[in-house]
Amino acid sequence: MDIQHIREIYSSVPQCAALCKGLADAQIKTFYLRGLLASSAPLFFSSLALRHGGLIVFVLQDADEAGYFYHDLTQILGEQEVFYFPSSFRRAVKFGQRDAANEILRTEVISRLSAGHCPLFVVTYPEAVMEKVVSRQKLDEQTLRLHASERVDITFVEETLRAFGFRRVDYVYEPGQFAVRGSILDVFSFSSEWPYRVDFFGDEVDSIRTFEVQTQLSRDKQEEIVIVPELAGYVQGKVPFTDFLPPETVLVMKDLFFLRDVADRVYADGFSAQALMD
């Protein structure tokens, strides 16, 4: 029995149907589910995706549990709609050691939320949602969108990337870099796991693809891309992560009071001191 068949079975069970019906009722604000043990939780909520095409944010107890949940969810739904939103710090926030890879994952989630992409499933944990993020206004100011068949001057794109703080190199290998070879532009955005290769035909975007850094071979064709610089350095004007969530967002968590206690502890332990340092 394949995964798709199992999802269809789960989506037809009365509990899933009742939950979908309840989500459509604006008068009902809170639901309580029992019996979802181990991998049955991501399987149940992936089945919900067959009926509910909106935004669901899963706030797990800690980073380890969130990682396992994210892995299970991607095995069922794939990686196109499921995203991991970690803390930007390598260890506890009080040590102040930021993780560049986590910054990329955070920026990718914020960019997709700002663009209103749905369906979208975000897996996170208390330490991650405690951190403020760049405001929607600042994100829009620091975002360059390119579409296939769009007419745009490659020189303008290069100047915009320089203004965003991107560095021109011979070959792109890490976020924040771009390279120009004739009519081909390679750029590594902080909002994508893979760098982009944009092929221009005169002043028109002829094609856009992702590519492998090691082999320089193309991967997937893209119709639209979003190029975002590093946003971790912006201290002023940051907002809570929840500001990017629309009112109809579904929040899934095990224990709200536990999450509140963790948030209080993390703030007292690190964020208050970090704010004074900033």
N, C-alpha and C positions, 0 to 999 in steps of 0.2 A: 504494500500500500504506500503510495507516494505522499509527499507533504501536502500537495494541493488537495488530494482526496481527503486527508485528515482535516485540513482547514475547512473544507466544505461540510464535513460531518459536524465539526464544532460549531460552525456558524448556524447550523440548523437546530441545535439543541435549544430547549426553551429558555435557559438562562441567558444565552447570547441574544436571542430574539427579544427577551424582556428588557435587557440592558439597552439594546438599540432603540427600542420604543421609548424607554425612559429618557435617553439622551435627547430625543426629539421633543421632550416635554420641558418647556422653559420653567415650569413651576417646581420641578424636581432638581435640587442642587447637589445632593449627596447620595452616593450608593455604597453599600457594604457588600463585599464578596467574600465567601468562605470556601475552603477546600482547594484553593489553587496552590499546590505544592510543587516544588522543584521546577521542572520545565513546563508544567501545565499552564503556568501563568502567561509566559510569552506565546504559547500555542493558542490559548484562549483569546488573547488580545490581537494576535495576528488574524484570527478568524473574524474578529470584530471589524478588521480593516475591510473585509468583503462588503460590509454594510455601511460602515462609517468612513467617510472620505475626508475628515477634517484633521485637526492637529491634536495629537495626544502626547503629553509630556509625562514620562515615568520618572519619579523621584525615588530612587532606591535608598537603602540604609547607609551604604558606604560605597567607595570606589570599586572594591572587589565584587560586591553583589551587582553593581551596575554593569561591570564588565562582563560578567557571566550572562546577565539578562540581555545585554546588547548582542552578545555572540549568538545566543539562541534565537533572538528576534531576526538577526540578519540571515541566519540559516533558513528561516522560513519565508521571510519577505524579500530577501535580497538587500543590497546596499544602496539602492536608488532612493528609498524613502525613509530609511532608518539611519539616525545620526547619533553620535556620542558627544555629549557636552561635558568635558572634564574640567577640573580646576586648572588654572593657568600655572599653578605652583607645582614644582617637582615633588616636594615633600609637604609637610605642614606649612601653612601660610606664615607662621611665625619665623620660619627660617628665611623667607624671602627669595627662594631660588625658583625662578620662573623656567618653564619648560616650553621651548619653541614649538615642539610638535603639538602640544596641547593647545597652544595659542592658535594654531592653524585650524584645529578641530572646532574651537570656540568661534572663530571668525566665520567659518563655513556655516555653522548653525545660525548665527546672527544674520548673515547675508540672506539665507533662505527664508528666515522668518520675516525679514524686512521686505522681501520680494513677494511674500504671501503665498509661497509654494505649498500646495496641499494635494494629496495627503502627505503628512509629515509626522514621523514618530521620533521623539527626542528622548534619549535615555541619559539621566544625570543623577546627581547625589547632592546632599546638603552643602558640602564645602564648595561645590561648583556654582550652585545657584546663589550662594551668598555673595559672590564677587559681582561688583557692578561692571557694566559693559559700556562701550561707547554709545552715545545717543544716536537716535535714528537720523537726526539732522547731520551730525558729523559723519556718520556712515555714508549717507547720500553724497556728501561733499567729497568723500574720499573713495568713491566707487566709479569705475569705468566699465560700462557695458558695451559689448560688441556683438553684433548679429551677423549671421551669414547673409551675404548679398547687400549688406549696408555699405553706403558710400561714405568713406572717411579717409583722410590723408594719413599715411603711415607716419609722416613727420609729426603731425598733431598727436598721434598716439604716443610716439616716443617722448615728446615734450611733456605730455601729461604724466607718463610714468616717472620721468625725472622729478616732476613736481611732487609726486606722491612719495618720493624717497627711494624708488627702485634704482639699482645700479646696473649699468651696461657692462656686460662681460662677453667673452668670446663664446662660451657655452654655458647654458643655464643648468645649474645643479641644485639650487636651494631657493626657497621663497625669498622674494625681494629682489630678484634678478631678471634682466631681460637681455636678449641678443637680437641683432638685426643683421641678416645676410641677404642682401638684395631685396626681394619682395617678400621675404619670409621673416616673421616676427615670432620669436620664442619668448614667453613670459611665464614666470612662476608666481602666481597669486597666493596671498595668504589665506584665501578662502577655498583652496582646492588641494586635494592630495596629490594631484598630478599637474605638471606644467602644461601650458597650452602652446600650440603651434598655429599661428594665424598666417594664411597664405593670401597675399593681396594680388589682385589683377588691376593694375593702375590704381585708382582711388576706390576700388570696390573690394570688400572682403569676400574672397573667392571660396575659402573653406576654413574651418576651424576643427582642430583635432587635439586630443590629449596625446602625450607621448611619454615613453620610458626614459628616465634620465641616463641609465647605464647604457642602453643600447641605441638610444635616440630614435627608436622605431615608434611609429604612430600606433595609437590604441583605438579610441572611440571618436566618432565624428560628433561634433556639437553644433547645434543651431544657434545657441546664445551662451555667452560666458560673462562672468562677473569678475573683474580684477580689483582686488582690494589690497592696500598696503598693510604693514604691521600697525595694529591699533593699540597695542599694549602700552605704548608710550604716552597716550593721551590720558592725562589725569583729570583735567578740568571737564566739567559737563557730563560726567558719567552718570548712568541711570541704572536702576535695578533691572535684572534680566526679565522680570515679569512685565516690564513696559512693552516688550516686543510680543507679548502673548495676546491675541484677540480675545474678546469676552467669551466666545464659544469654545475656548480651549478646554480639553478634558485633562484634568490632573489626576494621575494615578499614584498612590502612595500606600505604604503598609501601615504606618503609624504616624499621624500628624503630630502628636505630642512629642514623640521621640525626635522627629525632625526639628521641631522647635527647640528642644533642649540641645541638640547638636549645634544648631545655628547659634544659640546663645553662647555655648562654650567656645566655638570657633571664633566668634567675634571678640569675646573677652580675651582669648588666648593670643590672637594674632591680628585681626583686622583693625582693632582700635589702635594698636601700636603702629601698624603699617600706615594707617591714615595720618598719624602724627608725623611719621618719617616723610611721607609724600608731601 
